[in-house]
Amino acid sequence: MNPTLLQDFVQLIARHTGIQVQEKDRGELVKKIALRMTAQKLTTPEVYYQLLAIPSTQGSSGEADRLMRQEWEDLTLLLTTGETYFFRDRGQINLIKETILPEIIDQKLQAQAIVKTKPSLRIWSAGCSTGEEAYSLATMVKELIPNYLNWNLLILGTDINTESIEKAKAANYSEWSFRMVNPEVKRQYFTYQDKKQDKSWQLNEQMRRMVTFRAGNLLTDDYPNLSSNIYNMDIILCRNVFIYFNAADVETILGKFYKTLSSYGCLIVGHTELQDLNLQGFVPKVYEESIVYLRSEDMKLGQAISKSPAITQSRTTTERTIASQPLVTPSQTPLVNDSSTIKVKPVVKPPDRLVSSLELHNAKMLFERGEYPLVLQRVETILKQQPDNFEATYLMAQTYANLGQYEPAIAYCKQAIALNSMSMDIYHLLAHIAEEQGNLSQAKEYLKRTIYIDETAIAAYLDLGSIYKKEGDDRRAKKMFAVATELLEALPPDSTIQYRDKAKVSELLQQVKRNL
């Protein structure tokens, strides 16, 4: 193939799928293109390139688009034939089973004791191939949570290769998939099938029901996303996937992963896949078995490490500091020093997350002092340079709201939601605006959305209780205040939380009990 045309194929594939074909693999790429040309009865690679890049002019545009999508799917099957097996990388598997999952489960049970709702556990195997990794996770969850049916459990597997997804759903595996598996595991969860030439092991139906599979493109798909159920994940595994991507695309995916994880959720990748990359706010925590990347709300740690360290016998001082901290903490931003308490996110104060410029930090300080016109000037300048800066967009919404200019405040809230649809702070701000405008029904909907995202959001329960009380719905008001009371009682009495303004927990408790 003409070298220029081959390079065009490589770039087209990278744009469409995110897969970066390495120099050493280009000979194989030519063979795979030739296979698809034969299947399509095409005689030249130039015509095949046009089929992928430009919809055919024959027939309706809808049919042309369908043909192009189908051909991309068929080519992708050839490009992404993955090789995996159950419990791959025993070190990482043991780390997940013996440390990461038990800590997350313990925190979920602590929260359940307060909120009195089903605990949830959400895990995403991103790039799951034929499903062995996702089902390995399911066996671990079943062993650690015998009553998992009483949980809101999601184990999701996605892969760009639709054929692999169909194999994962079928859950029928050859001996080769079990080369690192204790035979007892096979006997416990699988049934041997001997059908002439096809000898395989079929996963039992109970385990198959624990996992959801769907096709997905990590680079081009939109997530976090409520409609696709890809949001607020406790763990994302994306192992041996980034080797197919260039550095810029990996960093793009990392940014989306960061938004998709719950606060203090964790990302696990192949051992050296993120070395020397911008971690997009993730904080590495070093274990003997592997590095785990935390979605930490403690941005001082995030600023301390901007590059992923390699796994070495000798750790840096910063790495040792991070390694000594707990892997999982309750899912909210800390407002009290006692690490054993429930943590609550602020509502009115701007989020204390990693910012990309000194100007935004200064704008936040001006916001704290109430110098709102100056805040607007500073942040407008920032947004001209960085229109997708979530922190700046949210600060604009807050500033206009505090000025009583609700139309621009709502407009900036909508822009912020487009950047991060799972930030409860935005919906709480919209609830305050709706209440100020006298639209109590809309305010309640926004507060319910806040609680949906964070079931321990004390401020949302208090505000919702106040609205119900204002409407004369004493039963619902008492229910909201009762939940807020339980959450507050779990905090040290002398600590403070952000509610409307900073409030001492003991004083807020007295106020809530009066409402009860």
N, C-alpha and C positions, 0 to 999 in steps of 0.2 A: 504494500500500500504506500501511496505517496506520503512521505513523512509529514508534510504540511497538513494533509487531510487527516492523518492519524492524530496529530496534535489537536485538530479541530474536534475530532471525536472525543478525545480526552477531556477537553474543556466543556463540551456539550454535556457529557456524562456527569462531570463535576457540578455543573450548574443545575442539572435536573435532579440528581440524586444525592449530591454531596460526596459521592465516592471518588476518591483521588486515585487514579490508576498510576502506579509507580512505573518508573522507567523499565525496571526488570520484568514487569508484568505485561508490557505492551505487545510482545509476541503472542501471548495468550489472548489478549484483547482482539488482535487481528483474526485469530482462529474463531473466536466467539462471534465476531461480526460476520465472518464468512458463513457460519452456521445459520445465523438469522437471515442473511441474504438468500441462502438456499431455501429456507422455509418460506420466504416471501417471493421466491422465483424472480429475484433481481439479479442483474448481470454486473452492475458496477457499484462500488462503495459510495460513489457520489450520490447516486439515486437513493441508496439506503439512508445516507446522511439527511437528505431532504425529507425522507419519510419521517425521521425522528424530529427534525428541526422545524419543518413547515408542513402544516396540514395539507392534505391533497385537495386540489381544486375540483376533483370529480365528486359528484353527488352533493348532498347537503353538508353544511359545515358541521352539523352535529355528528353525522356519520364519520366525517373525516377526523374529527377530534377523538371519537371513540376508537377508531383504528390506530391513531397515534398513541393513545393511552395504552391500548392493548399491547402494542409493539414494545413500548417502554417497559411494560410489566414483564413481557417475555425476555427482553434483554437483561433486565435486572435480575431475573432468576439465574441467568448464567453468570452474572457478575458477583453474586453474593451467596454462592453455595457455601454455607458455613459448616464448620466441623466442631461439634461440641459433644459433651457427654454429661451424665449425672454427677453432681458434686465435684465439678471441675475446679481445680485449684484448692486442694484440701486445706491449705493455710487460711485462705479467705473464708472458706465455708465454715471452718471451726470458729473463726473470729465472729462471724455473723451469728452462729448458733449459740455460742457460749458467752458472748459478751454483748453484742449490739442488740439482738432481739430481746434477750432477757431484760436489759435496761429499759428499752422502749416499752415493753409489756408492763413492767413494774410502774413506770410513770403513768401509763394509760389507766391502770387499775387504781392508782392513787387519785387520779382525776375523777374516775367513775364514782368513787366513794363520796365525792363531794357533789357532783352534778346529778347523780342518779340516772344517768342515761347509759345506753350501750356503749362500751368502749369501742374505739375504732382502731384499725391497723391497715395502712395502705402501703403496698409495696409494688414497685414497677420494675420489671425486667425489660430494659430498653435494648433492643437488638437481641431478642430471645432465641433466634434461629428456630429450631424444631421443638423447642419447649422444655428441654431437659433442665435448664437452669430454673425456670419458673416452677416446675413440678418439684425440683429439689427444695426450693423455698417452701412450697406447700407442705412437704413432709416435715420440715423443721417446725413450721407454725403448728401443725397438728400435734406434734410431740410436746411443744412448749405450752400450747393452749388446748387442752383436751376438750374444753367446752367452747371451741371456736364458733360454733353455730350461734352462740349468744353474743357474738361480736359483730360489728359492722366491718367485715373483712373484705379487702380487695387485694388480690394478687393479679396483676395485669402483665401480660407479655405482649410486646409489639415487635414487629420486624418489617422491613421493607419488602422482603421476599414473601409474596403471597403463597407460594407453594410450601414454604417452610411453615407458615401459619396453619395451613390446612393439615400438615403432618402433625403439628403440635396439638391441634384439636382432636385428631384421631388418637393420639397418645399410644401409638403402636411402635415398639422399638426393638432393634436387633441387639444381639449380644454386645456388639461394639460400643453401644451407648452405656454399658454397665461395667466398663473395664476398671473403674475406680470405686465400685459399689460393693458393700458387704452383701453377700448372698442372702442374708436374712432380710435385708430391705426389699430385695426382689420378691421373696416369698410372701412378705407382709403386704405389699402394695400392688403386685403385678400377677397376672395369670399367664402361664406359658401357653403359646399357641403353636401347633405343629400342623401347618396346612401345606402339604406336599413340599414344594421348594421354599415356601415362606415360613420360616421358623422365627417367631418373635415373642415379645412380652407385651401384654396389654395392661395398661394402668387401670386400676379399678375405678368405677364410676364416681364413687364418693370423692376421690382425689381429683378427678377431672373437673368436677363441679366447683372445686375450690379456686380454679384459675380461669381467668378470662383472657382470650387471645383476640387480637385484631391487627390488621396491617397498619403500618405507620411509617412516616418519613421524618426522622429526627430533625433534619435540616429545614424542611419546608412546612411541616405541620405547625398549626397554631396551638401552643400550650404555654402556660396552664389554661385549661378550658373546661368549664363546667359541663358543657353538653357532651364532651367525650369522656368525662369522668377522670381526666388527667389533671389533677390539682391536689395540693395539700398532701403530698406523698411523705411518708415517714422514711422510706428508704428508696433510692434509685440505684439499681445495678446496671452499669453500662460497661461491661467488661469485654475487652478485645474488639471493640467496635470503632474506636477513634483511629485505629491504624488505617482505616479506609479514607480518612478525612484530612484535609490540610489544616494548618494551625488556625487560620482565620475562621473556618467553619466549626472547628472544635470549640473555639471561644464563643461563637454565636450559640451553639448548643448548650454550653455551660451556663450562659446567661439565662437561657430558658429553663434549664434544670433548676437554677437557683430560685427562680420565681415559682417553680412547680413544687418544690419541697416545702413542708411545714417548717416553722421556725425551729432551728436546731435539728432538722432532718439531716440525713447523711447520704452522700454519694460515694459509691464504690466503683472503681474502674480497674483496668489492668495495671500492673505494678508501675510501669514507667510511662504510661500514656499521657500524663499531664505534666511531665517534667519540662521546665523552662517555658511554661505557658502562663498567660494571665488567668488567674483563677476566678475572676469575676465575683469576688467577695467571699468565696469559699475559704475556709481555714483548714489546713491539713493537720490531722492528728496522727501521730506515728505509733504504730504497734509493731511488735516483733513480726507478725504475720503479714502486715500490709499497712498502707496509708489509707485513712478514711478522710473524706473531705466533708466538713461540717458547714451547714448553712447557718452560720453563727450570727446572732444579732449583736454580738459584742464586736463592734467594728474596730476597736483598738487592736484586737487580734488580727482582724482582716487587713488592717493597714500594716501590721508588723511583718506580714509575709505576703509578697505579691507574686512570688514564683514558687512552683511546687518543688520541694526538695527531693533529692534522690534517696532511696533507701540505703542507708549506710550503717555500719556498726557504730560509728561515732556520731551522736546527734548534737546539733547546735543547742545553745542555751534556750533559744526561742522554741525549738522543737520540744525540748524537755519540758518547758513550761506548759505548752499546749497538751502534751501527752499526759500531764499530771491532772488535767481537768476532766470532769465527767463528760462522757460521750454525749449523753442525752439529758437535756433539762426540760422542764415543762415548756409548753409550746408558746409561751408569751415572753415579751421583752421584760427583763428584770427591772423592777422598780423598788425592790427591797433587797437588803444584803443577805438575808437568810436564804441559803440555796435550797432549803427543804420546803419552802412555801410555794404556793401557786404564784406564778408571775402574770402580771396584767399589762397589756399594752396601753400607752397613753392615747388619748383621743384628740384633745385639742392641741397639745404641744406637737410640733413637727417631729416626724419619726427620726430617731437618732441612728441612722444607718450610714453606711459608708458613702461619702460624697466625693465628687471628682474634682472639686475646686475650692480654693479658699474663699472665693466670692460667695458661694452658696452658704458656707459656714457663717460668714459675716452677715448674710441676709437673715439667717436664722436668729442670730443675736439681736438684730434690729427688730425682728418679729417679737422676740421675748420682751423687748422694751416698748412695744406698741408703736413703733415708728413705721406705720404701714405704708405711707407713700414712698418712703425710701426703699422699703422691701420690694415694692412693685418695680421700681426702677432697676434695682440690682438683678432681680430674677428675670425680668424681660431681657436683659442683656445676656444672661446665662442661656435662656431658651433659644435665643437667636443662634447661639453657637452649638447648643445641644438640645434640639427640639424633642428628643426622646428621653430626656432626663426626668424620671419619675419624681424624684425628690423635689425638684424645682417646680414641676407642674402641680404637685400637691400643695406646696407652700403657697403658690399663687392662689389656689382655691381657698385655702384657709384665710389668706390675707383679705381677699375680696369679701369673704363671709364675715370676718370681723369688722369690716367697714360697712356692712349692711348692704353691699352691692351683690345681690343674690344671683342675678342672671349670669354675670361673668364667673361667679364662684361655681355655679352648676356646670357651666361650659368647661371650666378647667377640671372639675371632678370627672366629667365624661372623658376628657383627654387622659386623665390619670388612670381611669378604669381600663382604657384601651391599652395602656402600658403595663398595668398589673391589676387584673380583674379580681385577684384574691386578697387585696389589701382591705382589711376590715375598717381601717381608719377612714377610707374614702366614704364608705357607706354610712359610717357613724356621722361624719360631717354632713352628708346629704340629709340624714335624719334630722339633725339640728336645724338645717336650713328649712326643711319641710315643716317642722314644728313652728319655727318662727313665722312662716307664711300661713300658718293656720291649717295646713294640710296634714291632719293627724293620721289619717289613713295611710298616706304615703310615708310618713315618718315611721309608722309601725312596720311597714314592709321593709324599709331600709334597716331598721334595728333587728328584725328577724333575719335578714341577710347577714348582718354582722355576727349574730349568734350562730348562724349556720356555719360560718367560716371558723369561728372560735367560740366553742361552747362554754368557755370560762371567762367571757368578756363581762366583767362586773358592771362596767359603766352602761353597757347596753341593757342589761337586766334592770338596772335602776331607772334608766330613761323610759324603758318600755312600761315598767310598773307605774311610773308617774303619769304617763299618757293614759293608761287604763284607769287610773284613779280619777284623772280629770274627766274621763268619759263616763264615770260612774260604774265601771265594771270592776267591782271590788274583788270578785273571785279571781279574775286573771291578774289584777294588781297584786294581790297577796301572794299569788304563785310566783310572780317575778321577784318580789321582795324577799320571799323565802329562799329562793335560789341565791340571790345576792348575799343574803345573810350567811348562808353556809360557806360561800366562797370567801367572804370577809373574815369569818371566824377561823379560817385556816391560815390567816396571815397574822404576824406579830402585831399586837394592839398598838404599839408605839410607831409602827412603820407608816409610811404615807403612800397613797396611790394618786394617780392623776384622774380626777373626776371633776369636770367643769373647771376646777382649779385644784391645786394640791390639797388633799384632805387626809387627815389622820384617820387611820382605820378604826380606832376606838370611837371617835366622834361620829364617823359615818355609820357605824353599827348602831349607835344610839338613835340616829335619825331614821334609819331604816326600820328599826324595831318600833319606833313611834308610828310609822306608816302601817306596820303590821297590826 
